[in-house]
């Protein structure tokens, strides 16, 4: 078809019909929006009112796979729920939070915890869904490493394609590569493993406030790094030396 004729047809049909014609010509599948064509999510509470939020599938799986590391003396951000659920042979569990709502063991900003939380005290530090809320992220990460013993571990996660949190500011939404860049700079010399979890479908489900029970395991278990719902982090402090 000559360009002049194509332009004349495009003017007559308009952009919407031209898109439809192009889709048919290229044998592209037509989207069937149904009740997904909406400006508000099914749940404004991350899916808690429907079941379990989608990102919890990845967080719970991550902690379950590494439950042997959640042992001895454990520190957790905000509450001790994950330590109690996944830990074994616990010698003690303490908590740290910037607010006193949950009566933490240490009431302080992690980035300014040098005189509050002892150094080299914990075998494991849990920071589930926390990294995106750390305003001074590098300062907080420095102290997170400081408080664990040589050979100890940090298990953490950061949100990806999920709605922003209403009751706490979100400062950072990085890709797995972005978190790797930050963590390897701050935790230099440590073993650091960063993984992204999720795919196009689970990202859409999480943004719409659907629950993981509304998806199949085979849908949840596909991981496409372009659509991270959750990024998980494992850091092991060297057995000797380390940052102070």
Protein Blocks (a to p, Z undefined) as FASTA:
>chain_A
ZZklmmmmmmmnommlmmmmmmmmnopacddfkjmlccbdfblggommnmccfklmmmmm
mmmmmmmmmgcjaddehiamlmmmmgghifbdcdddfbfklopabdcdfklmmmmmcghk
bfbdcdehklmmmmblmlmmmmmmmmpcehiacdddddfddcddfkbccfbdcdfklmmm
mmmmmmgoiacddddeddfklmmmmmnopafklpcfklmmpccfklcfbdcddddddfeg
cdZZ
